[in-house]
Amino acid sequence: MIDISKLTIVSAREALKKGEFTSRELTQACIDAIKSKDGEIHAFLEVFSNALAQADEADKQIKNGVDLPLLGIPVALKDNILVKGEKASAGSKILENFIAPYDSTATQKLQQAGAVIVGRTNCDEFAMGSSTENSAYGPTKNPLDTSRVPGGSSGGSAAAVAAGFVIAALGSDTGGSIRQPAAFCGIVGMKPTYGRVSRNGLIAMASSLDQIGPFTKTAEDAEIIYNVIKGQDRMDSTTLDGKTFPAHGHEGNSREKSSHLTIGVPRSFFESSLDKAVLENFNQAVKKFESLGYKTKDIELPTLKYSLAVYYILMPAEVSSNLARFDGVKYGLHVDGVNSIDDYFKTRGEGFGPETRRRVILGTYVLSSGYYDAYYGTAVNMKAAITKELREAFKDVDLILTPTTPTPAWKFGEKSDPLSMYLADIFTVPANISGCPSMSLPSGEVDGLPLGALLTADLGNETALFEAGKSFQG
């Protein structure tokens, strides 16, 4: 019997090459595990009917000596990433029966690399949330403790990897929605530099912040998927080539050996907001990096404390704009009213959940003529200041290390106040605001619950992230 929980992309590819099992057998083991355990966890919204056919095609290629980085590897996609001919609801009733008319660019690249796309995973509605409690199709549970949340908004993808349902998964990260659930579920989650992975075919939440990235068990696996899905795309004008960041040379080459890298630690940014046990876990992570030969130094980043406030102005503003397209006319849910404007109000009222409505209203408010300069204009200026501060810091250090989250995963219903849940993003949002690449690594446990250490690098310097991550994980 294949134990998916022990397999990485690297080990599974080696076993497939040696003929220890076939892609069909591996994919069937994934499907069996989902059928057996996912009734309680609810990581998946759907297992695709053609998953085994995809695996059979991979087996033919393996037999013919084809060597692709993900050939025969079962992966899952967050429900806001399009797969042609399959449903893509973004966790919302307003898109409950929407069938994707084309593949996202990330989906295409996975397919070209030989991946078997098993199905779509649950998420907070339109990726709005930190717990996957806001899905219109019910919450996902943390496979390590089903009384607790898996994090969000990509909680379904994180749970799918942590539970051993698939070997890897894709999510989207707007303010920490890959890295935070990765920390809560004890796996690796990575957000690339903004623009390094195409957003074509990603259902938009906040277009200047959204980025697709991988969930894996190891930093090495995350690097494999990143190298598959990255690249410039004519369908997304914000995508960048690998030569855009000359400070680090060509992408794929470290400026220095990892043992000579310097890690900056902005203690004044996070120490006061951490429980004693979480802080001790973080300090152990710092010591581990030092034992591996990394230099560490305390740094000051005074504007970082404004990141959360900036994020919760910019993100709702873009949500308000992006979700205006869901009007009951072009696609998705339509509810009849007494006239066309009533159709619009009823469709959006019944189609959107409470958190989505909250953010649309907030975003519309900050964009209104009387408050635009006071809120949105000020947030844009602060975004530039935060980005400048981080980029200046990277002249002296190669990486910045913080905890991924202030606490471990909380119990369902524990954060009924939306503001308390928003605070879970406090350490992750700076990377989205600045566009920098960032990765959460499992750093140990507190009371049996996983925690994460968050590495952030300068724009385009994913290489430093992966090298440090691989060293940290041994």
C-alpha positions in Angstrom: 0.0 0.0 0.0 1.4 3.4 -1.0 1.8 5.8 2.0 1.3 9.2 0.4 2.0 11.0 3.6 5.6 9.9 3.4 6.1 10.8 -0.3 7.7 13.9 -1.7 7.8 14.9 -5.4 11.4 13.9 -5.4 10.9 10.5 -3.8 7.7 9.8 -5.8 9.4 10.6 -9.1 12.3 8.3 -8.3 9.8 5.4 -7.4 7.9 6.0 -10.6 11.1 5.8 -12.7 12.1 2.6 -10.9 8.7 1.1 -11.5 8.0 0.6 -7.7 4.4 1.8 -8.5 2.6 3.4 -11.4 1.0 6.8 -11.6 -2.3 5.1 -11.8 -1.6 3.2 -8.5 -0.4 6.4 -6.9 -3.4 8.4 -8.1 -5.8 5.7 -7.0 -4.2 5.7 -3.6 -4.9 9.4 -3.4 -8.5 8.9 -4.4 -8.9 6.1 -1.9 -7.4 8.3 0.9 -9.8 11.1 0.0 -12.8 8.8 0.0 -11.7 7.3 3.3 -10.8 10.4 5.3 -12.0 13.6 3.6 -15.6 13.2 4.8 -14.4 14.6 8.1 -11.7 17.0 6.8 -13.5 18.4 3.7 -10.3 19.5 1.9 -11.8 18.7 -1.5 -14.9 20.1 -3.2 -14.5 17.7 -6.1 -12.3 14.9 -7.4 -12.0 15.1 -11.1 -13.5 12.2 -13.1 -10.5 12.1 -15.5 -7.8 11.9 -12.8 -7.1 8.2 -13.5 -7.0 8.8 -17.3 -4.4 11.6 -16.7 -2.4 9.0 -14.6 -2.6 6.4 -17.4 -1.3 9.0 -19.9 1.6 9.7 -17.5 2.4 6.0 -17.2 2.6 5.8 -21.0 5.1 8.6 -21.1 7.1 7.1 -18.2 7.2 3.8 -20.1 8.5 5.6 -23.2 11.3 7.2 -21.3 9.9 10.7 -21.0 11.3 12.7 -18.1 9.3 15.7 -16.9 9.6 17.4 -13.5 6.1 16.4 -12.3 5.3 13.4 -14.5 2.8 11.2 -12.8 2.6 13.3 -9.6 -0.9 13.9 -8.1 -1.6 17.5 -7.3 -4.6 19.5 -6.3 -5.7 23.1 -7.2 -7.5 25.7 -5.1 -11.0 26.3 -6.2 -10.2 29.7 -7.7 -7.7 28.3 -10.3 -9.3 27.4 -13.6 -9.2 24.0 -15.2 -11.0 23.9 -18.5 -14.3 22.0 -18.5 -14.3 21.7 -14.7 -16.2 23.7 -12.1 -14.5 26.7 -10.5 -16.6 28.3 -7.8 -14.0 30.2 -5.7 -15.9 28.9 -2.7 -18.9 31.0 -3.5 -22.6 30.3 -4.3 -22.5 33.0 -6.9 -20.3 30.8 -9.0 -21.7 27.4 -7.8 -22.2 26.0 -11.3 -19.6 28.0 -13.3 -17.6 25.8 -15.7 -14.2 27.1 -16.6 -13.9 27.9 -20.3 -10.1 27.7 -20.4 -7.1 26.5 -18.3 -5.2 29.0 -16.2 -1.6 29.4 -17.2 -0.5 27.7 -14.0 -2.8 24.7 -14.9 -1.3 24.5 -18.4 2.2 24.5 -17.0 1.5 21.8 -14.5 -0.1 19.7 -17.3 2.9 20.3 -19.6 5.2 19.1 -16.7 3.2 15.9 -16.5 1.2 16.5 -13.3 -2.0 14.6 -12.6 -4.6 17.2 -11.4 -6.7 15.2 -8.9 -9.4 17.8 -8.1 -10.2 21.2 -6.6 -9.9 22.1 -3.0 -12.1 24.2 -0.6 -11.3 27.8 0.1 -12.7 30.9 1.8 -15.2 32.6 -0.5 -13.2 34.5 -3.2 -10.1 33.8 -1.1 -11.4 36.1 1.7 -10.5 34.7 5.1 -7.8 33.3 7.3 -9.5 30.0 8.4 -11.5 28.5 5.5 -14.6 28.9 7.6 -16.0 31.4 5.0 -16.5 28.8 2.2 -20.1 28.6 1.0 -19.6 24.8 1.0 -18.7 24.4 4.6 -15.4 24.7 6.5 -12.3 22.6 6.1 -10.8 21.1 9.2 -7.2 20.9 10.2 -6.1 17.2 9.6 -3.7 17.4 12.6 -6.6 18.4 15.0 -10.0 18.5 13.5 -11.3 20.8 16.2 -9.1 23.5 14.8 -9.0 25.5 11.5 -6.5 24.7 8.8 -5.9 28.4 8.1 -7.0 30.2 5.0 -7.9 31.1 2.5 -6.2 28.2 0.9 -7.0 25.8 3.8 -8.3 23.1 1.5 -5.0 22.8 -0.4 -3.0 22.9 2.8 -5.1 20.2 4.4 -5.0 18.1 1.3 -1.2 18.0 1.5 -1.0 17.6 5.2 -3.5 14.8 5.3 -1.7 12.8 2.6 -4.4 13.2 0.0 -2.0 14.5 -2.6 1.7 15.1 -2.8 1.5 18.9 -3.6 -1.1 21.5 -4.2 -1.5 25.1 -5.5 -3.1 27.9 -3.6 -3.2 31.7 -4.0 -1.7 34.2 -1.6 -3.1 37.7 -1.3 -2.1 38.5 2.3 -0.7 35.2 3.6 -3.3 32.7 2.3 -0.6 30.1 1.4 1.9 30.7 4.1 -0.4 31.0 7.1 -2.3 27.7 6.4 1.0 26.0 5.7 2.2 27.0 9.2 -1.1 25.8 10.8 -0.8 22.4 9.0 2.9 21.9 9.4 4.0 22.0 5.8 5.8 24.3 3.4 4.0 27.2 1.7 5.6 29.7 -0.7 4.5 33.0 -2.3 6.7 34.0 -5.3 7.7 37.5 -6.2 4.7 39.3 -7.5 4.6 38.8 -11.3 6.8 35.7 -11.4 3.7 33.4 -11.8 0.9 34.4 -14.1 -2.5 35.3 -12.7 -4.2 34.4 -16.0 -7.0 32.0 -15.0 -6.9 32.9 -11.3 -10.3 34.3 -10.1 -9.3 37.7 -8.9 -9.6 39.0 -5.4 -7.1 41.9 -5.2 -5.1 42.0 -8.4 -2.1 43.9 -7.2 -1.6 41.4 -4.3 -2.7 38.0 -5.6 -0.1 35.4 -6.4 -0.3 31.7 -7.1 2.2 29.4 -5.2 2.8 25.9 -4.0 2.1 23.8 -0.9 4.6 20.9 -0.4 6.2 18.9 2.3 9.7 20.3 1.6 11.4 23.4 0.3 13.0 21.3 -2.4 9.5 20.3 -3.7 8.4 23.9 -3.6 11.3 24.9 -5.7 10.4 22.2 -8.3 6.8 23.5 -8.6 7.9 27.1 -8.6 10.3 26.4 -11.5 7.4 24.8 -13.4 4.8 27.5 -13.0 7.0 30.7 -13.1 7.6 32.7 -16.2 6.4 35.6 -18.4 2.9 35.2 -19.9 1.5 37.2 -22.7 -1.9 36.7 -21.1 -0.9 38.6 -18.0 0.9 41.9 -18.5 2.1 42.0 -14.9 4.3 38.9 -15.3 8.1 39.4 -15.3 11.0 37.5 -16.9 14.0 36.3 -14.8 16.2 39.3 -15.9 14.0 41.9 -14.2 16.0 42.0 -10.9 19.7 42.7 -11.8 20.6 43.1 -8.1 20.6 39.3 -7.8 22.0 38.4 -11.2 20.1 35.8 -13.3 17.4 34.0 -11.5 18.6 30.6 -10.3 22.1 31.7 -9.2 22.7 32.6 -5.6 24.8 35.7 -5.0 26.7 33.7 -2.3 26.7 30.3 -0.9 23.8 29.8 1.5 26.2 29.4 4.5 27.4 33.0 3.9 23.9 34.5 3.8 22.8 37.0 6.4 19.4 36.8 8.0 17.8 40.0 9.4 15.5 39.6 12.5 13.1 42.6 13.1 12.4 41.8 16.7 10.6 45.1 17.5 8.1 44.2 14.8 6.8 41.0 16.4 8.1 40.3 19.9 5.4 42.1 21.8 2.6 40.3 19.9 3.8 36.7 20.6 3.0 34.2 23.3 6.0 33.1 25.3 6.0 29.6 23.8 5.7 30.9 20.2 8.6 33.3 20.8 10.7 30.5 22.2 9.9 28.4 19.1 11.0 31.3 17.0 14.3 31.8 18.9 15.0 28.1 18.4 14.6 28.6 14.6 17.1 31.5 14.8 19.6 29.3 16.6 19.1 26.6 14.1 20.0 28.9 11.2 23.0 30.1 13.2 24.1 26.5 13.7 23.9 26.0 9.9 26.4 28.8 9.3 24.0 31.7 8.7 24.8 35.0 10.1 21.9 36.8 11.9 21.5 40.4 12.9 18.7 42.4 14.6 17.3 45.0 12.2 14.7 47.8 12.6 11.8 48.1 10.2 9.6 50.8 11.8 7.1 51.2 9.0 6.2 47.4 8.9 3.8 48.0 11.8 1.5 49.8 9.4 1.4 46.9 6.9 -1.8 45.3 8.2 -3.7 48.6 8.1 -2.5 49.3 4.6 -3.5 45.8 3.5 -7.0 46.1 4.9 -7.6 49.3 2.9 -6.0 48.3 -0.4 -7.3 44.8 -0.5 -11.1 45.6 0.1 -10.8 48.5 -2.5 -9.6 46.0 -5.1 -12.2 43.5 -4.0 -14.9 46.0 -4.5 -13.7 46.6 -8.0 -13.1 43.0 -9.0 -16.3 41.6 -7.7 -18.4 44.2 -9.5 -18.4 41.8 -12.5 -20.7 39.4 -10.6 -23.9 41.1 -11.5 -26.2 38.2 -12.4 -26.0 39.0 -16.1 -22.7 37.8 -17.6 -22.2 34.5 -15.7 -22.8 32.8 -12.4 -25.9 33.0 -10.3 -29.0 35.0 -11.4 -31.9 35.8 -9.1 -35.0 37.4 -10.5 -36.2 40.7 -8.9 -39.0 43.1 -9.9 -36.7 44.9 -12.3 -33.1 44.8 -13.5 -31.6 46.7 -10.6 -33.5 44.5 -8.1 -32.1 41.5 -10.0 -28.6 42.9 -9.3 -29.2 43.5 -5.6 -30.9 40.1 -5.1 -28.2 38.2 -7.0 -25.4 39.7 -5.0 -27.2 39.5 -1.7 -27.9 35.8 -2.1 -24.7 34.9 -3.9 -22.2 36.5 -1.6 -21.5 35.4 2.0 -21.1 37.7 5.0 -17.3 38.2 4.8 -17.4 38.9 1.0 -20.2 41.5 1.5 -18.2 43.1 4.4 -15.1 43.6 2.3 -17.1 44.9 -0.8 -18.8 47.4 1.5 -15.5 48.4 3.1 -13.8 48.7 -0.2 -16.6 50.8 -1.7 -16.4 53.1 1.3 -12.6 53.8 1.1 -12.9 54.4 -2.7 -15.8 56.9 -2.3 -15.2 60.5 -3.3 -15.3 61.8 0.3 -12.8 59.4 1.7 -10.6 58.3 -1.2 -7.6 60.6 -0.4 -7.9 60.0 3.4 -7.9 56.2 3.2 -7.0 54.8 -0.2 -4.5 57.5 -1.2 -2.7 57.4 2.1 -2.5 53.6 2.0 -1.0 53.7 -1.5 1.7 56.1 -0.2 2.4 53.9 2.8 2.7 50.8 0.5 5.5 52.6 -1.3 7.2 53.5 2.0 7.0 49.9 3.3 8.4 48.6 0.0 11.2 51.1 0.0 12.1 50.2 3.6 12.2 46.5 2.9 14.3 47.0 -0.3 16.7 49.1 1.7 17.0 46.4 4.3 17.9 43.9 1.7 21.1 45.9 0.9 22.4 44.7 4.3 20.7 41.3 4.7 19.8 38.5 2.3 16.7 37.3 4.1 14.3 38.5 6.8 13.0 36.0 9.4 9.8 36.4 11.4 7.2 33.9 12.8 4.6 33.1 10.2 1.7 33.6 12.6 1.3 35.0 16.1 -0.4 31.8 17.3 -1.0 28.2 16.3 -4.3 27.2 14.7 -7.3 28.3 16.7 -10.5 26.3 17.4 -13.6 26.8 15.2 -15.6 29.7 16.3 -12.8 31.1 18.5 -12.4 34.2 16.4 -15.9 35.3 15.8 -14.8 38.9 15.7 -13.5 39.6 12.2 -10.8 42.0 13.4 -9.2 39.3 15.6 -9.0 37.0 12.6 -7.5 39.8 10.5 -4.6 40.0 13.0 -3.5 36.5 12.0 -2.1 38.1 8.8 0.1 40.6 10.6 3.5 38.9 9.7 2.6 37.7 6.2 1.1 40.9 4.6 4.4 42.8 4.2 5.5 40.4 1.5 2.3 41.0 -0.5 2.4 44.8 -0.1 6.0 44.9 -1.3 5.8 42.0 -3.8 8.7 40.2 -2.2 8.9 36.4 -2.3 8.3 34.6 1.0 8.1 31.1 2.3 6.9 29.5 5.5 8.8 26.5 6.9 7.7 24.1 9.7 9.5 25.2 12.8 8.2 22.9 15.5 5.2 22.7 17.7 3.6 24.3 20.7 1.2 22.0 22.7 1.3 19.6 19.7 0.2 22.3 17.2 2.5 23.3 14.3 4.2 26.7 13.9 6.0 28.2 11.0 9.1 30.3 10.5 8.7 32.9 7.7 11.5 33.8 5.4 11.2 36.8 3.1 13.7 37.7 0.3 14.2 40.7 -2.0 12.3 40.9 -5.3 13.4 38.1 -7.6 15.6 36.3 -5.1 13.7 33.1 -4.7 17.0 31.3 -4.9 18.0 32.5 -1.4 14.6 31.3 0.0 15.0 27.8 -1.4 18.6 27.4 -0.3 17.8 28.5 3.2 14.7 26.4 3.3 16.5 23.3 2.2 19.2 23.9 4.7 16.7 24.4 7.5 14.9 21.2 6.7 18.1 19.2 6.3 
